[in-house]
């Protein structure tokens, strides 16, 4: 991989970690069980994307 590609992946990892954290924070504040479940699923999805990107390294 080129330096530019590695920097892109590093940036993408940071974004995915941020999205995961924000989704977890939002889910912890939600009262509606269905909505909370959906947001928790989003957090899990971002976690999986993070793992997939990290696997490229």
PDBQT receptor file of N, H, CA, C and O in Angstrom, charges set to zero:
ATOM      1  N   UNK A   1       0.835  -1.184   0.000  1.00  0.00    +0.000 N 
ATOM      2  CA  UNK A   1       0.000   0.000   0.000  1.00  0.00    +0.000 C 
ATOM      3  C   UNK A   1       0.875   1.241   0.000  1.00  0.00    +0.000 C 
ATOM      4  O   UNK A   1       1.967   1.268   0.567  1.00  0.00    +0.000 OA
ATOM      5  N   UNK A   2       0.361   2.247  -0.647  1.00  0.00    +0.000 N 
ATOM      6  H   UNK A   2      -0.526   2.225  -1.107  1.00  0.00    +0.000 HD
ATOM      7  CA  UNK A   2       1.079   3.516  -0.662  1.00  0.00    +0.000 C 
ATOM      8  C   UNK A   2       0.830   4.267   0.639  1.00  0.00    +0.000 C 
ATOM      9  O   UNK A   2      -0.078   3.937   1.402  1.00  0.00    +0.000 OA
ATOM     10  N   UNK A   3       1.646   5.274   0.874  1.00  0.00    +0.000 N 
ATOM     11  H   UNK A   3       2.384   5.542   0.254  1.00  0.00    +0.000 HD
ATOM     12  CA  UNK A   3       1.475   6.103   2.062  1.00  0.00    +0.000 C 
ATOM     13  C   UNK A   3       0.107   6.768   2.063  1.00  0.00    +0.000 C 
ATOM     14  O   UNK A   3      -0.548   6.864   3.101  1.00  0.00    +0.000 OA
ATOM     15  N   UNK A   4      -0.316   7.224   0.897  1.00  0.00    +0.000 N 
ATOM     16  H   UNK A   4       0.216   7.145   0.053  1.00  0.00    +0.000 HD
ATOM     17  CA  UNK A   4      -1.613   7.894   0.791  1.00  0.00    +0.000 C 
ATOM     18  C   UNK A   4      -2.752   6.931   1.130  1.00  0.00    +0.000 C 
ATOM     19  O   UNK A   4      -3.705   7.315   1.809  1.00  0.00    +0.000 OA
ATOM     20  N   UNK A   5      -2.662   5.704   0.668  1.00  0.00    +0.000 N 
ATOM     21  H   UNK A   5      -1.888   5.393   0.117  1.00  0.00    +0.000 HD
ATOM     22  CA  UNK A   5      -3.690   4.705   0.969  1.00  0.00    +0.000 C 
ATOM     23  C   UNK A   5      -3.724   4.385   2.469  1.00  0.00    +0.000 C 
ATOM     24  O   UNK A   5      -4.798   4.237   3.052  1.00  0.00    +0.000 OA
ATOM     25  N   UNK A   6      -2.565   4.280   3.075  1.00  0.00    +0.000 N 
ATOM     26  H   UNK A   6      -1.692   4.401   2.602  1.00  0.00    +0.000 HD
ATOM     27  CA  UNK A   6      -2.506   4.018   4.517  1.00  0.00    +0.000 C 
ATOM     28  C   UNK A   6      -3.098   5.172   5.313  1.00  0.00    +0.000 C 
ATOM     29  O   UNK A   6      -3.783   4.950   6.311  1.00  0.00    +0.000 OA
ATOM     30  N   UNK A   7      -2.839   6.406   4.879  1.00  0.00    +0.000 N 
ATOM     31  H   UNK A   7      -2.283   6.586   4.068  1.00  0.00    +0.000 HD
ATOM     32  CA  UNK A   7      -3.412   7.566   5.549  1.00  0.00    +0.000 C 
ATOM     33  C   UNK A   7      -4.930   7.578   5.411  1.00  0.00    +0.000 C 
ATOM     34  O   UNK A   7      -5.643   7.947   6.344  1.00  0.00    +0.000 OA
ATOM     35  N   UNK A   8      -5.419   7.174   4.243  1.00  0.00    +0.000 N 
ATOM     36  H   UNK A   8      -4.841   6.875   3.485  1.00  0.00    +0.000 HD
ATOM     37  CA  UNK A   8      -6.866   7.100   4.037  1.00  0.00    +0.000 C 
ATOM     38  C   UNK A   8      -7.488   6.079   4.990  1.00  0.00    +0.000 C 
ATOM     39  O   UNK A   8      -8.521   6.347   5.603  1.00  0.00    +0.000 OA
ATOM     40  N   UNK A   9      -6.864   4.920   5.114  1.00  0.00    +0.000 N 
ATOM     41  H   UNK A   9      -6.025   4.702   4.616  1.00  0.00    +0.000 HD
ATOM     42  CA  UNK A   9      -7.392   3.880   5.995  1.00  0.00    +0.000 C 
ATOM     43  C   UNK A   9      -7.344   4.344   7.450  1.00  0.00    +0.000 C 
ATOM     44  O   UNK A   9      -8.279   4.103   8.213  1.00  0.00    +0.000 OA
ATOM     45  N   UNK A  10      -6.255   5.009   7.830  1.00  0.00    +0.000 N 
ATOM     46  H   UNK A  10      -5.495   5.205   7.210  1.00  0.00    +0.000 HD
ATOM     47  CA  UNK A  10      -6.148   5.534   9.194  1.00  0.00    +0.000 C 
ATOM     48  C   UNK A  10      -7.266   6.535   9.477  1.00  0.00    +0.000 C 
ATOM     49  O   UNK A  10      -7.866   6.516  10.551  1.00  0.00    +0.000 OA
ATOM     50  N   UNK A  11      -7.538   7.394   8.524  1.00  0.00    +0.000 N 
ATOM     51  H   UNK A  11      -7.051   7.409   7.651  1.00  0.00    +0.000 HD
ATOM     52  CA  UNK A  11      -8.614   8.371   8.663  1.00  0.00    +0.000 C 
ATOM     53  C   UNK A  11      -9.976   7.678   8.767  1.00  0.00    +0.000 C 
ATOM     54  O   UNK A  11     -10.810   8.041   9.596  1.00  0.00    +0.000 OA
ATOM     55  N   UNK A  12     -10.180   6.686   7.920  1.00  0.00    +0.000 N 
ATOM     56  H   UNK A  12      -9.503   6.390   7.246  1.00  0.00    +0.000 HD
ATOM     57  CA  UNK A  12     -11.441   5.940   7.932  1.00  0.00    +0.000 C 
ATOM     58  C   UNK A  12     -11.620   5.204   9.264  1.00  0.00    +0.000 C 
ATOM     59  O   UNK A  12     -12.731   5.136   9.788  1.00  0.00    +0.000 OA
ATOM     60  N   UNK A  13     -10.537   4.655   9.811  1.00  0.00    +0.000 N 
ATOM     61  H   UNK A  13      -9.634   4.709   9.385  1.00  0.00    +0.000 HD
ATOM     62  CA  UNK A  13     -10.609   3.983  11.109  1.00  0.00    +0.000 C 
ATOM     63  C   UNK A  13     -11.060   4.966  12.191  1.00  0.00    +0.000 C 
ATOM     64  O   UNK A  13     -11.889   4.635  13.039  1.00  0.00    +0.000 OA
ATOM     65  N   UNK A  14     -10.509   6.165  12.151  1.00  0.00    +0.000 N 
ATOM     66  H   UNK A  14      -9.835   6.434  11.462  1.00  0.00    +0.000 HD
ATOM     67  CA  UNK A  14     -10.891   7.182  13.120  1.00  0.00    +0.000 C 
ATOM     68  C   UNK A  14     -12.358   7.547  13.016  1.00  0.00    +0.000 C 
ATOM     69  O   UNK A  14     -13.035   7.726  14.028  1.00  0.00    +0.000 OA
ATOM     70  N   UNK A  15     -12.847   7.657  11.791  1.00  0.00    +0.000 N 
ATOM     71  H   UNK A  15     -12.296   7.511  10.969  1.00  0.00    +0.000 HD
ATOM     72  CA  UNK A  15     -14.259   7.978  11.590  1.00  0.00    +0.000 C 
ATOM     73  C   UNK A  15     -15.158   6.864  12.117  1.00  0.00    +0.000 C 
ATOM     74  O   UNK A  15     -16.155   7.128  12.790  1.00  0.00    +0.000 OA
ATOM     75  N   UNK A  16     -14.807   5.639  11.813  1.00  0.00    +0.000 N 
ATOM     76  H   UNK A  16     -13.997   5.425  11.267  1.00  0.00    +0.000 HD
ATOM     77  CA  UNK A  16     -15.632   4.517  12.259  1.00  0.00    +0.000 C 
ATOM     78  C   UNK A  16     -15.646   4.408  13.778  1.00  0.00    +0.000 C 
ATOM     79  O   UNK A  16     -16.685   4.114  14.370  1.00  0.00    +0.000 OA
ATOM     80  N   UNK A  17     -14.502   4.641  14.409  1.00  0.00    +0.000 N 
ATOM     81  H   UNK A  17     -13.658   4.879  13.928  1.00  0.00    +0.000 HD
ATOM     82  CA  UNK A  17     -14.441   4.610  15.870  1.00  0.00    +0.000 C 
ATOM     83  C   UNK A  17     -15.319   5.716  16.460  1.00  0.00    +0.000 C 
ATOM     84  O   UNK A  17     -16.024   5.502  17.445  1.00  0.00    +0.000 OA
ATOM     85  N   UNK A  18     -15.266   6.900  15.844  1.00  0.00    +0.000 N 
ATOM     86  H   UNK A  18     -14.693   7.074  15.044  1.00  0.00    +0.000 HD
ATOM     87  CA  UNK A  18     -16.078   8.030  16.287  1.00  0.00    +0.000 C 
ATOM     88  C   UNK A  18     -17.573   7.708  16.163  1.00  0.00    +0.000 C 
ATOM     89  O   UNK A  18     -18.342   7.941  17.096  1.00  0.00    +0.000 OA
ATOM     90  N   UNK A  19     -17.977   7.171  15.002  1.00  0.00    +0.000 N 
ATOM     91  H   UNK A  19     -17.352   6.982  14.245  1.00  0.00    +0.000 HD
ATOM     92  CA  UNK A  19     -19.390   6.837  14.786  1.00  0.00    +0.000 C 
ATOM     93  C   UNK A  19     -19.859   5.782  15.783  1.00  0.00    +0.000 C 
ATOM     94  O   UNK A  19     -20.969   5.863  16.310  1.00  0.00    +0.000 OA
ATOM     95  N   UNK A  20     -19.009   4.794  16.035  1.00  0.00    +0.000 N 
ATOM     96  H   UNK A  20     -18.108   4.728  15.607  1.00  0.00    +0.000 HD
ATOM     97  CA  UNK A  20     -19.351   3.745  16.983  1.00  0.00    +0.000 C 
ATOM     98  C   UNK A  20     -19.570   4.338  18.377  1.00  0.00    +0.000 C 
ATOM     99  O   UNK A  20     -20.547   4.012  19.051  1.00  0.00    +0.000 OA
ATOM    100  N   UNK A  21     -18.665   5.198  18.797  1.00  0.00    +0.000 N 
ATOM    101  H   UNK A  21     -17.871   5.462  18.250  1.00  0.00    +0.000 HD
ATOM    102  CA  UNK A  21     -18.767   5.833  20.112  1.00  0.00    +0.000 C 
ATOM    103  C   UNK A  21     -20.026   6.682  20.219  1.00  0.00    +0.000 C 
ATOM    104  O   UNK A  21     -20.747   6.607  21.214  1.00  0.00    +0.000 OA
ATOM    105  N   UNK A  22     -20.289   7.480  19.207  1.00  0.00    +0.000 N 
ATOM    106  H   UNK A  22     -19.703   7.541  18.398  1.00  0.00    +0.000 HD
ATOM    107  CA  UNK A  22     -21.466   8.354  19.226  1.00  0.00    +0.000 C 
ATOM    108  C   UNK A  22     -22.759   7.539  19.247  1.00  0.00    +0.000 C 
ATOM    109  O   UNK A  22     -23.709   7.911  19.936  1.00  0.00    +0.000 OA
ATOM    110  N   UNK A  23     -22.806   6.449  18.511  1.00  0.00    +0.000 N 
ATOM    111  H   UNK A  23     -22.034   6.147  17.951  1.00  0.00    +0.000 HD
ATOM    112  CA  UNK A  23     -24.006   5.600  18.512  1.00  0.00    +0.000 C 
ATOM    113  C   UNK A  23     -24.229   4.971  19.878  1.00  0.00    +0.000 C 
ATOM    114  O   UNK A  23     -25.362   4.901  20.354  1.00  0.00    +0.000 OA
ATOM    115  N   UNK A  24     -23.158   4.513  20.509  1.00  0.00    +0.000 N 
ATOM    116  H   UNK A  24     -22.237   4.570  20.122  1.00  0.00    +0.000 HD
ATOM    117  CA  UNK A  24     -23.279   3.925  21.844  1.00  0.00    +0.000 C 
ATOM    118  C   UNK A  24     -23.775   4.966  22.841  1.00  0.00    +0.000 C 
ATOM    119  O   UNK A  24     -24.630   4.673  23.676  1.00  0.00    +0.000 OA
ATOM    120  N   UNK A  25     -23.238   6.182  22.754  1.00  0.00    +0.000 N 
ATOM    121  H   UNK A  25     -22.543   6.420  22.075  1.00  0.00    +0.000 HD
ATOM    122  CA  UNK A  25     -23.674   7.256  23.651  1.00  0.00    +0.000 C 
ATOM    123  C   UNK A  25     -25.147   7.583  23.434  1.00  0.00    +0.000 C 
ATOM    124  O   UNK A  25     -25.902   7.758  24.391  1.00  0.00    +0.000 OA
ATOM    125  N   UNK A  26     -25.546   7.662  22.175  1.00  0.00    +0.000 N 
ATOM    126  H   UNK A  26     -24.933   7.520  21.397  1.00  0.00    +0.000 HD
ATOM    127  CA  UNK A  26     -26.944   7.977  21.865  1.00  0.00    +0.000 C 
ATOM    128  C   UNK A  26     -27.863   6.870  22.356  1.00  0.00    +0.000 C 
ATOM    129  O   UNK A  26     -28.916   7.148  22.931  1.00  0.00    +0.000 OA
ATOM    130  N   UNK A  27     -27.479   5.628  22.135  1.00  0.00    +0.000 N 
ATOM    131  H   UNK A  27     -26.625   5.402  21.668  1.00  0.00    +0.000 HD
ATOM    132  CA  UNK A  27     -28.313   4.496  22.548  1.00  0.00    +0.000 C 
ATOM    133  C   UNK A  27     -28.507   4.483  24.064  1.00  0.00    +0.000 C 
ATOM    134  O   UNK A  27     -29.580   4.135  24.555  1.00  0.00    +0.000 OA
ATOM    135  N   UNK A  28     -27.478   4.860  24.789  1.00  0.00    +0.000 N 
ATOM    136  H   UNK A  28     -26.606   5.143  24.390  1.00  0.00    +0.000 HD
ATOM    137  CA  UNK A  28     -27.584   4.839  26.252  1.00  0.00    +0.000 C 
ATOM    138  C   UNK A  28     -28.565   5.883  26.773  1.00  0.00    +0.000 C 
ATOM    139  O   UNK A  28     -29.027   5.781  27.909  1.00  0.00    +0.000 OA
ATOM    140  N   UNK A  29     -28.885   6.878  25.961  1.00  0.00    +0.000 N 
ATOM    141  H   UNK A  29     -28.510   6.960  25.038  1.00  0.00    +0.000 HD
ATOM    142  CA  UNK A  29     -29.789   7.938  26.382  1.00  0.00    +0.000 C 
ATOM    143  C   UNK A  29     -31.217   7.750  25.873  1.00  0.00    +0.000 C 
ATOM    144  O   UNK A  29     -32.119   8.488  26.269  1.00  0.00    +0.000 OA
ATOM    145  N   UNK A  30     -31.422   6.776  25.009  1.00  0.00    +0.000 N 
ATOM    146  H   UNK A  30     -30.690   6.176  24.688  1.00  0.00    +0.000 HD
ATOM    147  CA  UNK A  30     -32.748   6.565  24.430  1.00  0.00    +0.000 C 
ATOM    148  C   UNK A  30     -33.646   5.757  25.357  1.00  0.00    +0.000 C 
ATOM    149  O   UNK A  30     -33.194   4.843  26.047  1.00  0.00    +0.000 OA
ATOM    150  N   UNK A  31     -34.920   6.111  25.359  1.00  0.00    +0.000 N 
ATOM    151  H   UNK A  31     -35.287   6.853  24.799  1.00  0.00    +0.000 HD
ATOM    152  CA  UNK A  31     -35.913   5.407  26.176  1.00  0.00    +0.000 C 
ATOM    153  C   UNK A  31     -36.707   4.389  25.350  1.00  0.00    +0.000 C 
ATOM    154  O   UNK A  31     -37.100   3.340  25.859  1.00  0.00    +0.000 OA
ATOM    155  N   UNK A  32     -36.936   4.707  24.079  1.00  0.00    +0.000 N 
ATOM    156  H   UNK A  32     -36.617   5.560  23.665  1.00  0.00    +0.000 HD
ATOM    157  CA  UNK A  32     -37.720   3.832  23.206  1.00  0.00    +0.000 C 
ATOM    158  C   UNK A  32     -36.898   2.575  22.882  1.00  0.00    +0.000 C 
ATOM    159  O   UNK A  32     -35.826   2.677  22.286  1.00  0.00    +0.000 OA
ATOM    160  N   UNK A  33     -37.393   1.394  23.270  1.00  0.00    +0.000 N 
ATOM    161  H   UNK A  33     -38.264   1.311  23.754  1.00  0.00    +0.000 HD
ATOM    162  CA  UNK A  33     -36.618   0.162  23.076  1.00  0.00    +0.000 C 
ATOM    163  C   UNK A  33     -36.316  -0.155  21.612  1.00  0.00    +0.000 C 
ATOM    164  O   UNK A  33     -35.228  -0.632  21.289  1.00  0.00    +0.000 OA
ATOM    165  N   UNK A  34     -37.267   0.106  20.739  1.00  0.00    +0.000 N 
ATOM    166  H   UNK A  34     -38.151   0.494  21.001  1.00  0.00    +0.000 HD
ATOM    167  CA  UNK A  34     -37.059  -0.196  19.320  1.00  0.00    +0.000 C 
ATOM    168  C   UNK A  34     -35.994   0.717  18.716  1.00  0.00    +0.000 C 
ATOM    169  O   UNK A  34     -35.109   0.259  17.994  1.00  0.00    +0.000 OA
ATOM    170  N   UNK A  35     -36.088   1.998  19.014  1.00  0.00    +0.000 N 
ATOM    171  H   UNK A  35     -36.807   2.370  19.601  1.00  0.00    +0.000 HD
ATOM    172  CA  UNK A  35     -35.111   2.958  18.515  1.00  0.00    +0.000 C 
ATOM    173  C   UNK A  35     -33.732   2.673  19.117  1.00  0.00    +0.000 C 
ATOM    174  O   UNK A  35     -32.717   2.744  18.424  1.00  0.00    +0.000 OA
ATOM    175  N   UNK A  36     -33.708   2.353  20.396  1.00  0.00    +0.000 N 
ATOM    176  H   UNK A  36     -34.533   2.295  20.959  1.00  0.00    +0.000 HD
ATOM    177  CA  UNK A  36     -32.447   2.024  21.067  1.00  0.00    +0.000 C 
ATOM    178  C   UNK A  36     -31.783   0.828  20.399  1.00  0.00    +0.000 C 
ATOM    179  O   UNK A  36     -30.571   0.822  20.186  1.00  0.00    +0.000 OA
ATOM    180  N   UNK A  37     -32.573  -0.171  20.074  1.00  0.00    +0.000 N 
ATOM    181  H   UNK A  37     -33.558  -0.166  20.247  1.00  0.00    +0.000 HD
ATOM    182  CA  UNK A  37     -32.056  -1.355  19.400  1.00  0.00    +0.000 C 
ATOM    183  C   UNK A  37     -31.470  -1.018  18.037  1.00  0.00    +0.000 C 
ATOM    184  O   UNK A  37     -30.416  -1.535  17.666  1.00  0.00    +0.000 OA
ATOM    185  N   UNK A  38     -32.142  -0.161  17.298  1.00  0.00    +0.000 N 
ATOM    186  H   UNK A  38     -32.998   0.259  17.599  1.00  0.00    +0.000 HD
ATOM    187  CA  UNK A  38     -31.654   0.245  15.973  1.00  0.00    +0.000 C 
ATOM    188  C   UNK A  38     -30.316   0.973  16.074  1.00  0.00    +0.000 C 
ATOM    189  O   UNK A  38     -29.406   0.726  15.282  1.00  0.00    +0.000 OA
ATOM    190  N   UNK A  39     -30.203   1.863  17.042  1.00  0.00    +0.000 N 
ATOM    191  H   UNK A  39     -30.942   2.063  17.685  1.00  0.00    +0.000 HD
ATOM    192  CA  UNK A  39     -28.964   2.627  17.208  1.00  0.00    +0.000 C 
ATOM    193  C   UNK A  39     -27.841   1.703  17.701  1.00  0.00    +0.000 C 
ATOM    194  O   UNK A  39     -26.688   1.869  17.303  1.00  0.00    +0.000 OA
ATOM    195  N   UNK A  40     -28.162   0.750  18.548  1.00  0.00    +0.000 N 
ATOM    196  H   UNK A  40     -29.098   0.614  18.872  1.00  0.00    +0.000 HD
ATOM    197  CA  UNK A  40     -27.161  -0.228  18.983  1.00  0.00    +0.000 C 
ATOM    198  C   UNK A  40     -26.689  -1.068  17.800  1.00  0.00    +0.000 C 
ATOM    199  O   UNK A  40     -25.513  -1.421  17.716  1.00  0.00    +0.000 OA
ATOM    200  N   UNK A  41     -27.605  -1.387  16.889  1.00  0.00    +0.000 N 
ATOM    201  H   UNK A  41     -28.560  -1.101  16.958  1.00  0.00    +0.000 HD
ATOM    202  CA  UNK A  41     -27.224  -2.120  15.676  1.00  0.00    +0.000 C 
ATOM    203  C   UNK A  41     -26.274  -1.285  14.816  1.00  0.00    +0.000 C 
ATOM    204  O   UNK A  41     -25.330  -1.819  14.234  1.00  0.00    +0.000 OA
ATOM    205  N   UNK A  42     -26.522   0.010  14.739  1.00  0.00    +0.000 N 
ATOM    206  H   UNK A  42     -27.289   0.444  15.212  1.00  0.00    +0.000 HD
ATOM    207  CA  UNK A  42     -25.611   0.891  13.993  1.00  0.00    +0.000 C 
ATOM    208  C   UNK A  42     -24.221   0.889  14.623  1.00  0.00    +0.000 C 
ATOM    209  O   UNK A  42     -23.215   0.843  13.914  1.00  0.00    +0.000 OA
ATOM    210  N   UNK A  43     -24.165   0.938  15.941  1.00  0.00    +0.000 N 
ATOM    211  H   UNK A  43     -24.982   0.975  16.517  1.00  0.00    +0.000 HD
ATOM    212  CA  UNK A  43     -22.876   0.899  16.632  1.00  0.00    +0.000 C 
ATOM    213  C   UNK A  43     -22.142  -0.399  16.304  1.00  0.00    +0.000 C 
ATOM    214  O   UNK A  43     -20.933  -0.401  16.074  1.00  0.00    +0.000 OA
ATOM    215  N   UNK A  44     -22.880  -1.486  16.287  1.00  0.00    +0.000 N 
ATOM    216  H   UNK A  44     -23.862  -1.484  16.474  1.00  0.00    +0.000 HD
ATOM    217  CA  UNK A  44     -22.283  -2.789  15.966  1.00  0.00    +0.000 C 
ATOM    218  C   UNK A  44     -21.785  -2.824  14.524  1.00  0.00    +0.000 C 
ATOM    219  O   UNK A  44     -20.728  -3.387  14.241  1.00  0.00    +0.000 OA
ATOM    220  N   UNK A  45     -22.539  -2.228  13.626  1.00  0.00    +0.000 N 
ATOM    221  H   UNK A  45     -23.397  -1.770  13.856  1.00  0.00    +0.000 HD
ATOM    222  CA  UNK A  45     -22.131  -2.170  12.224  1.00  0.00    +0.000 C 
ATOM    223  C   UNK A  45     -20.832  -1.384  12.054  1.00  0.00    +0.000 C 
ATOM    224  O   UNK A  45     -19.937  -1.795  11.315  1.00  0.00    +0.000 OA
ATOM    225  N   UNK A  46     -20.743  -0.254  12.747  1.00  0.00    +0.000 N 
ATOM    226  H   UNK A  46     -21.470   0.079  13.347  1.00  0.00    +0.000 HD
ATOM    227  CA  UNK A  46     -19.523   0.556  12.668  1.00  0.00    +0.000 C 
ATOM    228  C   UNK A  46     -18.341  -0.186  13.282  1.00  0.00    +0.000 C 
ATOM    229  O   UNK A  46     -17.208  -0.049  12.821  1.00  0.00    +0.000 OA
ATOM    230  N   UNK A  47     -18.605  -0.969  14.317  1.00  0.00    +0.000 N 
ATOM    231  H   UNK A  47     -19.526  -1.080  14.691  1.00  0.00    +0.000 HD
ATOM    232  CA  UNK A  47     -17.556  -1.784  14.913  1.00  0.00    +0.000 C 
ATOM    233  C   UNK A  47     -17.042  -2.815  13.907  1.00  0.00    +0.000 C 
ATOM    234  O   UNK A  47     -15.837  -3.042  13.806  1.00  0.00    +0.000 OA
ATOM    235  N   UNK A  48     -17.946  -3.427  13.176  1.00  0.00    +0.000 N 
ATOM    236  H   UNK A  48     -18.926  -3.243  13.258  1.00  0.00    +0.000 HD
ATOM    237  CA  UNK A  48     -17.560  -4.425  12.181  1.00  0.00    +0.000 C 
ATOM    238  C   UNK A  48     -16.785  -3.784  11.033  1.00  0.00    +0.000 C 
ATOM    239  O   UNK A  48     -15.804  -4.352  10.553  1.00  0.00    +0.000 OA
ATOM    240  N   UNK A  49     -17.216  -2.610  10.595  1.00  0.00    +0.000 N 
ATOM    241  H   UNK A  49     -18.013  -2.148  10.985  1.00  0.00    +0.000 HD
ATOM    242  CA  UNK A  49     -16.493  -1.901   9.536  1.00  0.00    +0.000 C 
ATOM    243  C   UNK A  49     -15.083  -1.568  10.009  1.00  0.00    +0.000 C 
ATOM    244  O   UNK A  49     -14.121  -1.715   9.256  1.00  0.00    +0.000 OA
ATOM    245  N   UNK A  50     -14.959  -1.115  11.270  1.00  0.00    +0.000 N 
ATOM    246  H   UNK A  50     -15.741  -0.995  11.882  1.00  0.00    +0.000 HD
ATOM    247  CA  UNK A  50     -13.651  -0.816  11.841  1.00  0.00    +0.000 C 
ATOM    248  C   UNK A  50     -12.757  -2.054  11.782  1.00  0.00    +0.000 C 
ATOM    249  O   UNK A  50     -11.603  -1.969  11.361  1.00  0.00    +0.000 OA
ATOM    250  N   UNK A  51     -13.287  -3.199  12.201  1.00  0.00    +0.000 N 
ATOM    251  H   UNK A  51     -14.224  -3.268  12.542  1.00  0.00    +0.000 HD
ATOM    252  CA  UNK A  51     -12.504  -4.443  12.199  1.00  0.00    +0.000 C 
ATOM    253  C   UNK A  51     -12.077  -4.825  10.791  1.00  0.00    +0.000 C 
ATOM    254  O   UNK A  51     -10.951  -5.274  10.579  1.00  0.00    +0.000 OA
ATOM    255  N   UNK A  52     -12.973  -4.647   9.831  1.00  0.00    +0.000 N 
ATOM    256  H   UNK A  52     -13.888  -4.282  10.003  1.00  0.00    +0.000 HD
ATOM    257  CA  UNK A  52     -12.640  -4.975   8.437  1.00  0.00    +0.000 C 
ATOM    258  C   UNK A  52     -11.542  -4.067   7.902  1.00  0.00    +0.000 C 
ATOM    259  O   UNK A  52     -10.615  -4.536   7.242  1.00  0.00    +0.000 OA
ATOM    260  N   UNK A  53     -11.639  -2.770   8.181  1.00  0.00    +0.000 N 
ATOM    261  H   UNK A  53     -12.392  -2.389   8.717  1.00  0.00    +0.000 HD
ATOM    262  CA  UNK A  53     -10.600  -1.844   7.743  1.00  0.00    +0.000 C 
ATOM    263  C   UNK A  53      -9.268  -2.144   8.425  1.00  0.00    +0.000 C 
ATOM    264  O   UNK A  53      -8.214  -2.122   7.790  1.00  0.00    +0.000 OA
ATOM    265  N   UNK A  54      -9.329  -2.423   9.720  1.00  0.00    +0.000 N 
ATOM    266  H   UNK A  54     -10.185  -2.440  10.236  1.00  0.00    +0.000 HD
ATOM    267  CA  UNK A  54      -8.113  -2.731  10.469  1.00  0.00    +0.000 C 
ATOM    268  C   UNK A  54      -7.448  -3.990   9.911  1.00  0.00    +0.000 C 
ATOM    269  O   UNK A  54      -6.224  -4.114   9.911  1.00  0.00    +0.000 OA
ATOM    270  N   UNK A  55      -8.270  -4.908   9.442  1.00  0.00    +0.000 N 
ATOM    271  H   UNK A  55      -9.265  -4.807   9.442  1.00  0.00    +0.000 HD
ATOM    272  CA  UNK A  55      -7.742  -6.134   8.846  1.00  0.00    +0.000 C 
ATOM    273  C   UNK A  55      -6.952  -5.889   7.578  1.00  0.00    +0.000 C 
ATOM    274  O   UNK A  55      -6.132  -6.720   7.188  1.00  0.00    +0.000 OA
ATOM    275  N   UNK A  56      -7.185  -4.769   6.936  1.00  0.00    +0.000 N 
ATOM    276  H   UNK A  56      -7.851  -4.094   7.253  1.00  0.00    +0.000 HD
ATOM    277  CA  UNK A  56      -6.432  -4.439   5.727  1.00  0.00    +0.000 C 
ATOM    278  C   UNK A  56      -4.980  -4.092   6.049  1.00  0.00    +0.000 C 
ATOM    279  O   UNK A  56      -4.095  -4.201   5.200  1.00  0.00    +0.000 OA
ATOM    280  N   UNK A  57      -4.759  -3.678   7.282  1.00  0.00    +0.000 N 
ATOM    281  H   UNK A  57      -5.478  -3.590   7.972  1.00  0.00    +0.000 HD
ATOM    282  CA  UNK A  57      -3.404  -3.300   7.679  1.00  0.00    +0.000 C 
ATOM    283  C   UNK A  57      -2.608  -4.538   7.993  1.00  0.00    +0.000 C 
ATOM    284  O   UNK A  57      -1.434  -4.443   8.349  1.00  0.00    +0.000 OA
TER     285      UNK A  57
